[in-house]
């Protein structure tokens, strides 16, 4: 059957240019401490935030931690090909995937979020800055 029978959906201008990175979830090992070592945790990347839960069955109970990807530095480990670190200021999550390919998938997804968020800020500017700036200049009058 040819393509003439296919319909393309009408996209608004915003939807057409919106290139949101894919959301990602799955199990990674997270370094907890020297007593417990590496522990398997369910990770989810959504809306620019990396969150983790003890397991996929416990997502209804709330996450155990969250890091904003916009502010994070993602660093592949130099020696361990399955490990990567995600850091915001002095908070560092040491993460380990089950394979090199899995690690690359996570790193690419995290970097895609960082790029898309910074591109949105450059394209649209920060409305909050404009609002707070105009409010502060009005309050001094």
N, C-alpha and C positions, 0 to 999 in steps of 0.2 A: 504494500500500500504506500502511496506517495505522501509527501509532506503537506500537500494541499489540504488534507482533511484536518490538520492540526491547527489549533487556535493558540495564539500567544496571548497571555493575560495582559490587560492594560496596567501598566505600572505608573504610579505617580512619579513625579520628578525625584522626590526624596528616595523612594524605594529603588528606582533605577540606579542611583549612584551609591546606595547604601551597600557597602561591602563588608558587613560584619563578619569577623572571623568565626569559624565554627566553634561551638561549645564542645567540651571534651570532659569525659569522666572515666574513671577506672581505678584500679588498684595500683598503688606505688608503695614502695617501702620507704618509711620515714625514720630517720635516726631519732630516737627518743632520749636515751642517756646511756651511760656506761653499764648500768645494771641490766636494762632491758634490750639495749642494742637496737637493731633494725626491727621495726614493727610494720606489718602490712596495714595500710590505711586506704580508705576510699577517698579519692580526690575528685573534685569537680571544678571545672573552669567555666564560670558563667558571669555574664555582665561585667567582665573586667576584674573579677575577683577569683582567686584560687582559695578554695575552702577544703577542709578535710574532716572526715568522720572516722570513727573507729571502724565501721564497716558500712557496706551499702544498706544493710538492714536497719541501721540506726540513723538514717538521714532525717527521720521525723522528729528526733529528739534534739535537733540543733547541732550545728557544727562545733568542732573542738578548737578550730582556729581558722583565721582568714587573713589573706594578704592581698592588698591592692596591687594588681599587676602593673598599673600605670607608673607606680613609684618603685617597682621592683627591679633588681638586677638579677638576670638569669645567667649562671655561669656553669658551663660543662666542666666536669672534673678532669684534671689533666691526666690522671693515671687510670681511673676506673671508668671504662667506656659506657657503663650503664648508669652512672651517677651524675646528678646535676644539683646545683644549689640555687635557691631562690631567696634573695635577701632584700629587706627594706630596712634601711638604717642599720641598727645593730641586731635586728631579728633575722635569723637565718634558718631556713628549712633545708636540711640535707635530705635529698630524695634519691631514690634508686629505682630504676625501671627493671623490668624482667628481661629486657633485651636492648641492644643498641638501637634497633629500629623504633622501639617503644619510647626510648629516651628522646630520639630525634623528633618523633611525633609530638611529644609534650613541649619540647623546646620551641619547635616551629609554631605551635599553637599559642604559647605564651608570648613569643615575639610578635606574632600577628596581632594579638590584642594590644600590645604596646604601640605598634605602628598605627593601628586603626584609631586608637584613642588620641594619639598626638596629631594625626591628620585631621580628625574631627575638630580639635581645638584650633588648629591653624585655619581650617576652612570657615568655621563658624565663630571663632573667637570665644572668649569666656563671658557669657552673659552675666555670671555672678560678679565678675570684676567690674563690669559696667554698672550694674545695679548698686554695688557697695560703694563705688566711686561717686556716683551721683548722689547717693544718700549722705555720704560724708561731706560733700561740698554743700549740700542743702542744710546740714546741721550746723555748719559754721556761720551761716547767715543770720 
